């Protein structure tokens, strides 16, 4: 099922549901009972893409079991930006499958000389 068809639940811990992200509040309609929750941390310019009132980290997303990092990217609308991705403090890629309780962090790419 494409991510656009998913009904994602996003909330900011320990704050109320984030409705300004444009994602739905209840995953149960599409996910059934097979859901998992992951925490998401955005840093630098990636964090600035969220509305100011939603920039307190971490966010928590409820996703269907077997979802990938790419589902998080699409849910947050950051797919057009490059990022260094960590899952549980280990480097990861967008195709990595997530597990309940994972922490997904997105950092802007670094360059320098």
PyMOL commands that set and color helices and strands:
alter all, ss='L'
color gray80, all
select helices_A, chain A and resi 3-5+28-31+44-49+52-54+69-76
alter helices_A, ss='H'
color red, helices_A
select strands_A, chain A and resi 9-12+35-42+59-64+84-87+90-92+103-107
alter strands_A, ss='S'
color yellow, strands_A
deselect
rebuild
show_as cartoon
